[in-house]
């Protein structure tokens, strides 16, 4: 968990597809056509709210 300004935090980020580092050849080409995104959780300790963020790449 990483601390941010204004009493906020961010959780661990993950990339989809999960095998983005290890794909080669035909599988890598098919992954280029699929949807890629980054997912993480944002915690606002001032309000007590948690949001899951999905950022398309």
C-alpha positions in Angstrom: 0.0 0.0 0.0 1.4 3.4 -1.0 0.6 6.6 1.0 -0.7 9.6 -1.0 -1.2 13.2 0.0 -4.4 14.2 1.9 -4.7 11.1 3.9 -5.3 8.8 0.9 -3.8 5.4 -0.1 -3.5 3.3 -3.2 -3.4 -0.5 -3.3 -1.4 -2.9 -5.4 -1.8 -2.3 -9.2 -2.3 -5.2 -11.6 -2.2 -5.4 -15.4 -4.6 -7.4 -17.5 -3.8 -9.6 -19.4 -1.8 -11.2 -16.5 0.7 -12.8 -18.8 1.8 -9.6 -20.5 5.5 -10.0 -19.6 5.8 -13.6 -20.8 3.9 -13.8 -24.0 5.8 -14.5 -27.2 4.9 -15.4 -30.8 1.3 -16.0 -31.8 0.1 -15.5 -28.3 1.7 -12.1 -28.1 0.0 -11.0 -31.3 -3.4 -12.2 -30.0 -2.8 -10.3 -26.7 -2.3 -7.1 -28.7 -5.8 -7.4 -30.0 -7.3 -8.0 -26.6 -8.4 -5.4 -24.1 -5.5 -4.2 -21.8 -6.1 -2.3 -18.6 -4.6 -1.5 -15.2 -6.6 -2.1 -12.0 -6.0 -0.7 -8.5 -7.9 0.4 -5.4 -8.0 3.9 -4.1 -8.7 4.5 -0.4 -9.8 7.9 0.9 -9.4 7.7 4.7 -11.1 11.1 5.1 -14.5 9.8 3.8 -13.9 6.0 4.4 -14.7 5.3 0.8 -12.9 2.7 -1.4 -13.0 2.8 -5.2 -11.7 0.3 -7.6 -10.2 2.1 -10.6 -9.9 0.5 -14.0 -7.7 2.4 -16.5 -7.8 1.2 -20.1 -4.5 1.3 -21.9 
